[in-house]
Amino acid sequence: MSFPQAPPPPVPPHSEKRGPDRASTSPTAAIYLSAFVLPGLGQFLQRRWIVGTIFSVTFLVIFVAFLAYALLGILIPYYSFMDFQAEINPSPPLRELLLTGAAGCGVWFLNLIDVFLAHVRCKRSSGL
C-alpha cells in the first residue's frame, strides 16, 4: 500500500530576496542622512557601499581642505601682526576657500541627487 506523497514546496521566484530590499528603505531617511549627517550615509542605507564610500571620503577630504584654508586665513594674519618686523599680508586665501566650498557644495548636491535617483530606479525595477 502506498500513500500519496505531498507536493514539493513551491520555489520562490528569482526576484525575491531574503532581507530588506533596497526599495523598501525609506527614501526620506536616506536623503536626511545624506543631507544633514554625512554625504554617503544615504547610499550606505541603500546598501550601495562603494558609492557611499566614494561620496563620504570625497566630502571629508574637501571639508578638511576647507578647514585648513580657513585656519590659514585666520592664523597667518594673526601671527604676522604679532611679528612687528614682518611684512603684513592680512588677505586670507579667499580663492581657495571659495573653490573648496563650491566643490563641497557640489559633492553634497550630487550626493542628494544620487540617493533620490537610486531610490526611484530601485522602486521602478521592483514594480512598486
N, C-alpha and C positions, 0 to 999 in steps of 0.2 A: 504494500500500500504506500502510495507516495502522496505527500502533502504538497499543496501548491506553494510555490515559493513567492515571496514578496518581491515586487519590482525593485530594481536598484534605485537608490536615492537620486533625485534629479541633480544634474551637473549645472552649477551656476554659469551664466554666460561669462564670456571672457572679459566683458567690460566691468563686471562687478569687482570691487576691490575690498580687501579687508581693511578696516580702519577708516578714518575720515577721508573724504575726498577733498581735493583742492578747492572745488567749487562750494563745498559745504562750510568752509571757513567764512567768517563774516567779513565782507569787503570793508565795512566801516572800521572794524578793529584793525585790519591790515593797513588801511590808509591812515588811521590815527597813530598807529605805532610808527609808521614811516614818516609822518609829518611832524609829530611832536616829541618823539623819544629819540630815534636814531634812524636815518635813512638806511634801508636794508632790512629792518626788522619785519616789515610787512611781507617781504619776499621770504624771510625765514618762516613766518606764519603760514605762507602758502607752500612751504616745503621746496622752495627754489633756492637751494643752498649756495650755489656758485654765484648767481646773480646777486643775492643778498650780501655775500661776502665782498663782491666787487663794489657794490654801492657803499657798503659800510666803510671799507678800507679807503676808498677814494675820498669819501666825505671827511673821514678823520684826518687824512693827510692834508687836505685842503684847509681844514679847521686849524690844525697845528701850525701850518704856514701862515694863516691869517693872524693867529695869536702871536707868532714870532714877529711879524711885521708890525703889529700893534704895539708890542712891548718895545721893539726897537724905536718906534716913533715916539715913545714916551721916555725911554731911558737915555737915548743919545742926547736929546736936548737938555735933559736934566743934568747929566754928567758934564756936558760942555759948559753949562752955566756954573758948575762948581769949580772948574778949572779956569781961572781968570786970564790965563795967558793963551788959552786955546782959541782958535777961530770959532765963532758961534755960528752954527748952522742949525737953526731950530726947525727946519722943514722936515716933517716926518715923511716916510716913503709912501706918499698918497697913491701913486700909480699902482704899486704892488698891493696895497690894501684894497683898492678898487678891483683889481684883477682877481685877486684871490676871493674877495667877497662875491663877485659876479660868478666865478667858477663854482663856488659853494652853493649859491642860489640855483645855478643851472643843474648841478647834480641833484639837488633836493627836488627840483621841479620834475626832472626826468624820472626820478625815483617814484614820485606820486603817479605820474602817467603810466609807468610800467606796472605798478601794483594794480591800478584800476583796469588796464587793458588785459593783464593776465587773468584777472578775475572774470572779465567779460568773455574772453576766449575759452576759459575752462567751463564756464556756465553754458556757453553755446555748444561746446563739444559734448557735454554730458546731457544735453537736451532738457535742461531745466527751464 
